[in-house]
Amino acid sequence: MKKAFTSVIVGLSVFGISSLNALEFGSMGNLSASMGGAGVALKSPFALYYNPALIAGDKTRFGYSLGLGLRQSKFDKLSSIDFSKIMDSLANVGSSFTKKPSGGAGGGGGSGVSNPSSFGDALVDALKTTVNSGSGPGSSSSGGNNLESLWKQYQAQQGNSTDYSKLVDNLKNSINKSSGITESDKNLFNGIADSLDWSNFDVSSGTITNLTIKKGSNPGLDEAMDGLNTLFEVLKSGNIDISSQSGVAFQLSLGEAGALAVGIFNTAKAGVYLKADPSRLRLIFGKDNSYYELQLTDSGYTLKTSDKDSYEKYSILTSLDGGDSHKLASSLFNLTEIPIGYAYNFRLNDSNNLSLGASFKLMHALNLYYEQSFSGKNLKPNFSNITSGDTTNSFAFGLDLGAYYAYDFSPSSQIAFGFVAKNLNTPTFRFASSPSVSIKPQYRAGVAYNGSFFSLAFDVDLSQNELINYSLNRRVSQTIGGGVKFDLKYIDLRAGLLYDFRQDDGLVFTGGINLFGFFDLAFEVGTKWVNYFGYTAPKYATLKLGGSFSF
């Protein structure tokens, strides 16, 4: 069962998805990628991608960039989970809680079950002792060893009182005196006795049918519950993506007539997910007509009796064993854009400039999508299956608009502010055998100091950008970042920081170096390094190779 559950980690997706939203803003080109992703107000060879207004009044530039990246979420958390151990512990605990009292040599005068062997036995003993030593209604036990009758007598005796301390003390005493309960279970039961929510405790037909345990009752139980919480978190939003952003851009200054630019930008996203039926993710377990369902809350854990029918219809365990509810999905979304941009600079006076620009994009998307039945035998994401899928193509058009204001300190230095709205018309790609993909509008603002020796830039996403995603939980990106550049004539050095508010990559360090213009290396590396599938790597990382010329 451990293998069955571990393999679920490949990510989840709701059945019947008809459309997806994508992509994040991205970091096209080496310069911006190495400066914390900032580019909306930074003069660069890839201005056409970041803000078409930037190409006005600038030099004639050419740039190319090839990039590869990795992002994973939640997979690393599985290394600390021993699911088989968790399930064995829960089964033992559930069996002990719901097991009917064994009877034994009961008696009056405070004597209950002579040697308790389960939590239920100990509770019968404690209830008898408490009821017989109390006063008022039900102060004399008449229920024998019947747990349900004893519980009703105790409730009648309690009335409106919320003080359960006497029952708790008697329960712990019964647990500790027993030779039929193991030491580990004694520790567990003692902690539970102190933290049971007695107001939500219920008994039926001599069996405990509902109990809620507050967190902190037992370190071992808390560890098991934390492991389950982590597991379900992974099931709902775990993913591994391999991405690539590469491109070529050329911009031509037309002097007083403005500027033109053209480019080819490619973004590829490959991922592996598990398309799961969300109705079959309930944690129902058991055997031999004794079944239980565990429900996790922020404050504790509730264990309720269940039945074989629910176990077979809704349990995640049976759905994995049967292999008929979940499917392993591999996907590759490849987007190629051919933008043509124009910008014009309005010189307001000797020092103030305002540029407006637009970019019209022909967009082509190729989508490979593959599904296979999942029976819990695959332990790792398998990207090779992507090539087995149905290949479909789709075309769309996109529109970007940008504005750029600059104050010139000198002919070679200025402070600038930029704003861009990308994909304003929400380009949508429709595929025959897989969900359609829509790219919603993206809004970003930036500020920069552009100098001949030193440049500084800073960008922020003004909205959340939805990512391609097949998991149960929605995935979005919203970044903030910036960096510096030192231009030393034949070499330039860059460094920056990037942070995504909506992802768990940690703080991302960026940097780069350019030698003689034609060789440029840039990187982005997150501070969270984790181990997954036996390899240690950052949760987020990209590497880019490129170059640029200006004249």
Sequence and secondary structure as in RCSB ss.txt:
>XXXX:A:sequence
MKKAFTSVIVGLSVFGISSLNALEFGSMGNLSASMGGAGVALKSPFALYYNPALIAGDKTRFGYSLGLGLRQSKF
DKLSSIDFSKIMDSLANVGSSFTKKPSGGAGGGGGSGVSNPSSFGDALVDALKTTVNSGSGPGSSSSGGNNLESL
WKQYQAQQGNSTDYSKLVDNLKNSINKSSGITESDKNLFNGIADSLDWSNFDVSSGTITNLTIKKGSNPGLDEAM
DGLNTLFEVLKSGNIDISSQSGVAFQLSLGEAGALAVGIFNTAKAGVYLKADPSRLRLIFGKDNSYYELQLTDSG
YTLKTSDKDSYEKYSILTSLDGGDSHKLASSLFNLTEIPIGYAYNFRLNDSNNLSLGASFKLMHALNLYYEQSFS
GKNLKPNFSNITSGDTTNSFAFGLDLGAYYAYDFSPSSQIAFGFVAKNLNTPTFRFASSPSVSIKPQYRAGVAYN
GSFFSLAFDVDLSQNELINYSLNRRVSQTIGGGVKFDLKYIDLRAGLLYDFRQDDGLVFTGGINLFGFFDLAFEV
GTKWVNYFGYTAPKYATLKLGGSFSF
>XXXX:A:secstr
 HHHHHGGGG EEETT  EEE       SHHHHHTTT  SSS  TTHHHH GGGGTT   EEEEEEEEEEEEESG
GGGGG  HHHHHHHHHHHHHHHHS     S  STT   SS  SHHHHHHHHHHHHHHT  STT S  STT HHHH
HHHHHHHHTT    HHHHHHHHHHHHH SSS HHHHHHHHHHHHHB GGG EEETTEEEEEEEETTS HHHHHHH
HHHHHHHHHHHH EEEEEEEEEEEEEEE GGG EEEEEEEEEEEEEEEEEE GGG B EEEETTEEEEEEE SSE
EEEEEE HHHHHHHBHHHHHHHTSSEEEEEEEEEEEEEEEEEEEEEE SSSEEEEEEEEEEEEEEEEEEEEEEE 
S   S  GGGGGGSEEEEEEEEEEEEEEEEEEEEETTEEEEEEEEEE TT  EE  SSS EEE   EEEEEEEEE
 SSEEEEEEEESS EE    SSS  EE EEEEEEEEE SSEEEEEEEEEETTS    EEEEEEEETTTEEEEEEE
ES EEEETTEEEESEEEEEEEEEEE 
